[in-house]
């Protein structure tokens, strides 16, 4: 294998399975710290998005959405290159470990629970202290913040579920592409566009919603905490299906015959 070429899809698959095993052995302390950071980085991405879209005239809404989406992927760059844990990415990663019998359901659930709670803490921290206390998601950005939060909770269970599937399909493809490149510049470019696309379209993302809905509530949106937590249910489930089925399981069953013998199912 050349040291200079990127990985083929079946090699990405094999590497991802190994990564799932490593993540399953991470300590609670490590997962908690990195998942808090992950939620915080998503907050930075959303604050950058709000800064861009709220500074562009309404008649240029399409351009505003494009440019806002273009800055949001900084969150995944910080998580994957700087270090962080993201529940949505782990939905794909840990599922592959489980489907190949490399990790147990208990270890999968442990990871998802710890990382989801850590992401929630980090995202809400950002929404309150930078969004509300500092005012970065209010003031000139308040109308956009409230509108996004309202749109998220107004979507019924079925539509939120389907939107969340599509969202994590794109997010996990960004992570998949990241694993396929050997160089930092290539990794950044590879992950950028799938994440940008999910933001541009406006899909439902479990961790992003942990930031924008509380930020909308504190900005004055007619949204309750009950609506926030109800939104988490279909979005979590949809993100699980999108990451585990449309990326993880799909590539596993397409390429399992190319895995090394010790990775056979």
N, C-alpha and C positions, 0 to 999 in steps of 0.2 A: 504494500500500500504506500503510495506517495505521501510524503509528509506535507505536501503543499496543496493537495486537492481537498475539497470539502467532502463531507460524508454522503454516501448514497442513502436513500430512504430506509433500507433495511438496517443499515449501520446506525442511523439515528434511532431506530426502534430499539436495537440492542443496547445502545448507550443509555437510552431513557429508562429501560428496565433496570439497569445497574444503578442509575440515579435514584430510582424509586426504593431500592433496597437500602441505599445509603440514608435517604431521608427517613425511612422507617426506624432507623436506629438513633436518630437525633434526640438529644435530651429535651426535656420539657423547657428548661431554661433557654436553650438555644432556639428552639422553635418559637417560644414566646417573644423573645427579643426581636428575632428576624421578622416575625409576622407583624409585630407592632410597627416596625420600620416599613414593611410592605404596605400596610394600610396608610401610613404617613406619606409614602411616595405617591400613592394613588391620589391622595389629597393635593399634593403639589401639582400633579398633572391636571387635576380638575380646576385648581385655582388659576393655572396658566391658561386653560381653555376659557374660563370665565373672563379673565383679563382681556383676552383677544376679542372674543365675540361681543363683549359689552362696549368695546371701544370703536366698533365699526357701525356706520349708519344702517338703519333697518332696511333701507332699499338695497343694500348689498348683503342681504342675509345669507345668500348662497356662498359668497366669498368668505364671510365671517365664519360660517360653519366649517368650511374647508381649512381655513387657517387655524381655527381653534382646534380642530381634530389633528392638525399637523404638529401641534406642540404637546398634545397629551401623551404621546408615547415615551416622554421622558421618564414617566413612572416605571415602565417596564425595563427601561435601560438601567435605572438605579437598582431595581430589584434583581435583575439577572446578572449584571456586571458588578455592581457595588455590593450586592448581598442583601437578600430579603426573601421572605416567604409570601406567596400569594395563593389564597385558597383556590381560585379558579384554575391556575396552572397545575396545582396539586391534584385537582379532580381528574385530570388526564394522566398525570404522572403516577399517582398511587394506584389508580385503576389498572394500569398496565402491570404493575407489580402483583396486584391481586389476581388478575386474569391469567398470569403466567405462573401462579402459585409460588411466587417468590416472597410475598408478604401475606399475612393473615388479614381477615376482615377487622380484627381488633386493632391491628397496627394502622390499617387504613383509616378507621374511624377515629383513632387517637390523633392522627395527623390532621384530619379534616377539622375536628373539633377545636384543637389547640390553635391551629392557624386561622380558622374563621373568627374565633374570639379575639385573637391578637390583631387581626386585620380590622375588626370592629373597633377595638380600643384605639388603634392608630388613626383610623379614618375619622372617628368622632372627635378625637383630640384635635385633629387638624381643622375640622369643621367648626369647633367651638373657639379655639384659641386664635387661629389665623383667619378663619372665615368670619366668625362673629365678633370676637373680642378686638382683633385688629381691624376687622371690617372689610376684608378682601373679597368676601362673597356677598357683601351688602353695598350700600351706596350706589354707585353707578352700575354695579353688577347685580343689585338686588332683584330687579325685574326678571332677569334671565335665570337667576338662581331659583326663584320661586316658581317660574314657569316650568323649568325642568323637573323640579321636585313634584309639582302638581301632576305633570304628565306621567311621571313614573308611577305614582300611586293610583291614578285614574284608570290605568290599563287593567282590564279584568284578568282573572287568574290564567285563563287559557292563552290570551295574547301575550301576557308577561312571560309565561312559560316558553312559548315558541320563540319570542324575541330573545330570551336568555339562552336558548339552544344555539341560535345563530351567533350570538355574541361570543360564547365561549368556543365555538367552532373557530372563529377568527383569532381570538386571543391565543388559543392553544396552537394554532398554526404558526403564529408569530414565535411562540416558544419553540416549536418543532424546527422552524427555520433557524433559530438561534443555535440550537443543538447541532445543526448541520454544518455550521461554519466554524472554521478554526481560528479566525482572526477577528479582533474586536471591531474593526470597521465593517467587516462583512456581517457580523452578528447584529450590529446596530441597524444597518440598512435592511437586513432580512426581517427583523422583528417589527420595524417601523410601520410598514404599510398595512399589515393585517389589523394592528391595533388602531391605526388611524381610520381605517374603514369602519370598524365597529362603532367608533365615536361619531364619525360623520353621519352614519345612518341613524344612530340613536338607539342602539340595542340596549337591553337591560343587563347590567353587569353587577354581580353580587357585591363586590367590594366597592366599586364606584358609587353604587346606591347608598352604601354605608356612609359615604361622605355627603353626597349632594342632597339627600332627603333631610337629614338633620340640619344641614346648612340652610335649606329652604325653610324648615320649621323656625329656626332662629332668625331668619330674615323676615318672617311674618307671613309665610304662605299658609293658606287654609288647609293645613295637613296635620294630622294627629300622629302621635307616636304609635298608636295602635295600627294606623295605616302603614306606617314605616315597617313595623315588624311583620304585618301581614304580607307586604310586598316581598319580604325576604324569603318567604316560603316558595312561591313559584319560581322566583329568580334563582334561588339556590338549586332547586330541582332541575330547572332548565339548563343551568350552567353545568351541572353534573352530567346530564345527557349529552350536551354539546361536546364537552371535553372528553368524557370517557367513551362515548359511542362513535361520534362522527370523526374523532381524531384517533384516540387510543385504540379502541377495538377494531376500527376499520383498517388501520395500518397493520395491526397485529395479525389479523386474519388474511390480509393480502400478502404479507411478507413472512409469515411464520415459517414457511418452508426454507427460507434463506437464513434463518437464525442458526447460530452455532449449536452443536449437538446438546451442550449443557443448558441451552435455553429452550429446548423443545417442550411443547405443552403436553 
